[in-house]
Every structure is written in C-alpha cells, then in structure tokens.
Amino acid sequence: MDYRLPTTVVPKRYDLRLEPDLAAATFSGEAVITVEVETTLTEIVLNAAELQIQSASVAREGGVPIHGSVALDEEAERARFTFPASIAPGEWRLTLRFTGALNDRLRGFYRSTYKDATGQPHTIAATQFEATDARRGFPCWDEPAFKAVFGVTLLVAADLAAVSNTAASRTELLPDGRRLVAFADTIRMSTYLVAFVVGELEATDPVMVGQTPLRVWCVPGKKHLARFALEIGAFSLDFFERYYGLPYPGDKVDLLAIPDFAAGAMENLGAITFRENALLVDEAAASHTELERIADVVAHEVAHMWFGDLVTMTWWNGIWLNEAFATFMELVAVDAWKPEWKRWATFGVSRAAAMGVDGLEATRPIEFEVRNPHDCVAMFDLLTYEKGASVLRMLEQHLGADVFRDGVRLYLERHRYANAETTDLWKALGDAARQPIPAIMDGWIFKPGYPLVTVEPDGTGLKVSQRRFSYLGGDADAGQRWRIPVVLRASVKHGYVERRLLLDGDSATVPLPAKADWVVGNSGGTGFYRVRYAPALLKKLAGAVARIAPIERFNIVSDGFALTQAGLMPAADFLDLTARFTAETDRNVWSALTSSLAYVNRVIADSQRGALEALVRHRVADAAERLGWEPQEDDTELDRQLRGDLLRALGTLGNDEDVQARARAAYARYRDDESSVDANVLPAVIAILAASGGEGEYAEFRDRFKRARTPQEEQRYLYALAGFRQAGLLRQTLEMTVNGEVRSQDAPFVIRALLTSVDARGVAWDFVKEHWEAMARQYPESAYRRMYEGVPALVSPEWEQDVRAFFADHKIDLGGRTLQQYLEQLRVAVAFQQREAEALAAYLLRQKPR
Ligand SMILES: [Zn+2]
C-alpha cells in the first residue's frame, strides 16, 4: 500500500474550528482548507482517521460551493471526496464538517483525566499529533512537507482555559454561555506541530524573553512546581536565539504539563506539551538526576522551535534532522547553563546506550526508509536521538564549534518555513567549513553500525585498524569502513603527545617520538567507536586510570564490557578490570560499572548471586565510605548524586545488610522529618527499602504513590513497587499495570522494569504473555512497544525459546526492526551465558566474602 498522498492538491491554509465536549468525550469541528489545485480533477484525497465527516464541499473564493461525496478508508487512514463537477487548477476552498471522540490512547485529540486533592475527577482535552495523528484531530494533508498556515478557533465552556500554538487574538462570550477563542495565524508549519489544549488549567505569570512571553501551565495547585522549568525555559530560549542567529519563530511560548502524556514532551510550536515529571518539580526535594531530566527535556523542546518547527525534514526518514539536532542542542544549552553539571561527560552514557543497539546486526542506519505510520513510531529510538547527536558532536569537534555553528545558521537561514534533507545540511556545513562533509559523514548516517578501532604497539609507534563492531561476531559487513576522526593521546617519556588522524582505510601507523607508556584510543571521548587495546596496552592503561579524563575512564569500562559481551574479552578479565576502579569518583564511570555488574547478575545462576553480591560490595564499598550518607561541605553537585547511586548499588545489587539497616533507620527519620534525608539519597533509600522490605513497606509505598505531592515522588514510589523481591507483591504491582491504578503512560515502563529484575522477570513474563492484548489496547502505542525492551533480560535458553515462540505465534508488529533488535539482544545475553557460565562460576567462587 502506498501511504504517500498525491501532490495534485496542496494545502496552503487551514481555518480550523474545534468544539470539544469534555464531559461527553467528543468533539466536532469545521475545517476550511485553502488549497492550490495543480491539475483538473474530480477527486480530492487527504488523511483522516477515526473521524466522521458529515459534509465536504469546494468553492472558489466567493463562488457557489460544489458538494461532494465522502468515502473513508480506515485502513489507509484516508478520506476521499468525489465531486460531480471537475475542479480546475487554481485556488479553492475545501470545507469539511466532522466529529470525533476524545480517545484514551494519548494520541490525536485525546482525553487526560486526573483527580484533585479532594478526589474529584477532572478532564483535560489535549493533542499529540506527531508522528501521524493530526489526522485523528482534523482531516488534513498529514505529511511534514505539506506546510501551511493554521488559524485555530476553539469553542469551550466559559470556565476552561484554551491554549493553542499562538496567542489568542480574540475571545468572545457566546449566547449559549460558551467562550470562543480565536488564535493568531501560525507560521507555515507541518500538521504534526498543531496543538490544542482545553481544561481547568492555571498558568504562571509570564517571564519575558526579549519580546516573547514564556509561561508554564498545569492543573490547579501545582504552579509552585514550575519555577525550575521557567528558569531553564527562559535561558534556553535566549540561548538559542543567539546560537541560531534567528529570532524565535512564534509569538509566545507555553510549556504545558499534561497528566496523561505518551512521550516525554512534544515540540508543538509555542504550545509545548510535557508529561508532568518532565516539567514540574520541587527543586529542593529533587535529586540531581530528576532536575537534569527536566533541564534536558525543556531545552530539547525549545531547540526544536527552530530545528523541526521552523525547518522540518521533508519526510520521516529524515527525522534525525529534528531529533539528533534537538538532542545535540539541548546538551549545548544545558552545558552553557550549568557547566558544573558536566553534561557532555554524562552524555557518554547515552552514547554508549546507542552503541548497545547499533552493535546489533538488526540495527539500522540513522536515516532509514519509512513507509507507514508504524515505521514512523519506530524511528523515535536511540539511534535517531543518541547516535544522531553523537555523530553531530563528533563532527562539531572535528570541524570546530564556531564553524559548526556557522553551518547550522546557514542551514536554518536557507530553509526556514520550509523543509530540508540531509544533503541540505551537509551543503550548509560544508559551505561554512569549506570542505565536503558527505565524505566524512555519509558512512555514519546512511550506513548501519560503527567501527571497532584496535590499537596495538608497532615499533615505537602505534597501529590503529578498524572493522565493524558486532556483538554476535558475524561478519556480514566485515568490509564496511568509516572515515573515523581518531584522537590518540599517549604518555611518552616527557609528558603527553596527541595524534589526530582521519582513518579511512583498514589501518594506519601512527609514529610516536618514543615508546608509549600508556595510550588512550578515543581521547576526549567524542568518537562514535569502541576501542580494543592490545593486552599490554590495556594493562598499562588500567594502571593509569587516575591520570585520564572521566569520559575516557567511562569508555574503558563501557568498551571493555561490550567486548566481553561480544566474546572478545573474557568475563573474568573484565571483572578484574573493575577492581581497578574502587577509588573512582565519577558518577558516569560508576554507572558503567554498576550496569555491567547488573547485567552479569542477570546472566549467572541463582546459586552464584551471593558471590556476585560480595564482589559488588568489594568494588563499591571504598567509594561509598568516602562519601558517607550526609552531604559534605566540599561536595560537588555530582558528588551528591553519586552518593545516592553508590548507596543504591550497595543496598540493592550488593544486598549489603548494613546499608539496608541504615536505609531503614534513615527512612524512619524521614517519616517524622522530611529534611533529615538528603534529596539525592532519598530515592536510593526508597529503592533499598523495596529490595529488602516486605508487605509493610509495600503497603506504605503504594499508599505514598497514590498520595504523591510531586511528579518525582510519584515516580519513585511507583518504580519502588517494581523493586520488591517477593512474588506475591510483584503480582500486585503487575495487576496495577492493567487495572487502571497505574497511568497508561507509565505502565509499559513499569513492566519493562519488572522484566529487567532478576526477582520479577519470571512472573512478569508470564503476566505479559497472558495480558499482552489488553496492554496493547490500553497503552499508548509508542510506549507499549518499549515494554518489550525488558525481554533481553530473560536470560536462559528456555526463556529464549519461549520468547521466540511467543512472538512467532502472535505477530506483534513493533515497527521497523525493533523486535529483531530485542531478540538479538536476548541472543547475545544467552550466548554470553553459555560461553562464560563455567568461568564466571569459578571466578566468583574465588572471591573472598566481605
Ligand atoms: Zn525531540
């Protein structure tokens, strides 16, 4: 089936009038679409889904309308209007009357509900149109290249707020008591960026950023949680106007917290929607991680006002132009806002996550064919966002930050109010850099995977060589080569030497003035490749970890574990390597260490768990002891977060009884005095109490989840309910994911967490097999797919067989190559288990108890 619309009729302007009825969960509307007809025709085809269209007519300006018949094709998500007379080329007005239902699936024009402090239910009507759901809100040419101007009018009950992309230009009280709100015309933009939000919402006072008022909207009673978002919102809006050298393209910015929201946030021009925990926060009670997430998401969405909204990809295969750039720019802005957060170093974790997927044979290139709406949904993944942002960062570092910014300005300037493709970006960056970009970049964007760079001694110098990295060791594309900006730093007799080269063949020899003591193969850490060191070099480097940058240490651990998963490094060698990091002070390096150990925990037999717990305690104890439980005067903000991370690792993965007892004592104090536990330690305490607690804690946490005062508190207690170890309690949590107690926006991620836990995965998998159809119906599609991210944690040959049989029997389409990726990750883990079981058992047996 061809999903693309014909271009014989092109929309120029939509005048939309929407009348949502919140109590009945329905809406009615009228669309007057000014179109340019290119050839004589009697039929007009556009997108519509789950709408009833009562009438369709076309007319010349001021002319007599020609009424047409309507045929809906739900499968193709199209409406076809046939007219009794032919329509000549030129400008026409197409007038459509339609009705629809405010659905509960968090897409299109949908209904979000919440209870106020007294338990009274309330309803909000909101939109989520990306990628292809504007057609569920009004009939339209629902493809990004059909840009048009939108003039929106909303008719709402008089006591409700109404928000759309632009400022209200006129409001009027109607005789029937309703209020009409007409909004100013938008810029030329794509349908997926249109937004309407209607409900009992309150707004903060506006913060002025130049000429642009910025506000936060939320349900009543939460305005006091908006301050932090306003701050980063104002900073990033101002920052981007300067960076891009172009004014903000709208007339106001509203940031709206919606109680039910499928994604993290959505960059509707001027009316950016968020899930509550990505916007609202009590700054004093939040951890660093929670604040960082809000800063990231707000900056990301504001970056989109230019990248995505002002200049838009021509088709969904180019979504990386939106998402990779917004992710890259989010980091640039947050790094400028809070340099002490070292945001680019933390980005190493995201880069490694993208490499986790991109090392699979079932990966895809960043730019990838998209045929239908299902494939569109699958494009919103780690490869588009994180790999995309990583290769942009690599290019920025290669060209220089100023040259890169000049190229970005040129690109936006050339294509504003229009659409663009990857080649347009290369052209602009190339013009700024005075060098051809495709030669460097095409291998990273249009080809799947990434290189493994091997570094070996070669005389006094080094030999570097490349091949494609693969977890399964297949060599389907063994001949694939990249142009890799390699940066080497070597410690030689009198200090360091740095060597930069663009490796584009199989290998190159790098001369050094003297034999290297140690060498870092991805100095600065921005290269999107993994490094494999000759054993002698790795040994020297492991002895010098105190002298290299945190991101470089992070890469040693992350690359080392990937090599272990791929069978290129024995697991015992990797576990030995982790012993070099007991004095580690960086939070990201610790996250690489603990996530690797958690992976090993999913692979080993139950009988070995005690020995692994002892190993975890050995690795973590010194660093945890150094930081203690209380904030210290000389703590950096990252130290404070690390303190929580280390205590959590000890109390859960390390099953440390002392830490668990102290966590119980800390929580007992917290019940009486909330200020007695540091905001970065409290989430860890809650997680530890779940991992070591029973029915009492479960009942308390469930209650606190329901009565949570902030979105962060709600999330902590919700995920704690997935962290208990008793099957009976875990079954209660599982029930909550299908009985409405957990919002459908969160439930798939709770399932994912349960599948990933060694204690819960068995019961969780059985539950998924039983309830997957109900879940598919209840959960938003974009989140439902992601619950299966937990499947690769089902590490045993029997489970693997069962998982494969399940998907073979049920034909569950997750879009793109998503399912193959999950199955391959499971294959990698089971192969790891089969390869390493004996060696791991012997290694763990040798560990001294601690
Ligand atoms: Zn985005």
Residues whose N, C-alpha, C, O or C-beta is under 5 A from the ligand:
A	BS01	ZN	E323 A326
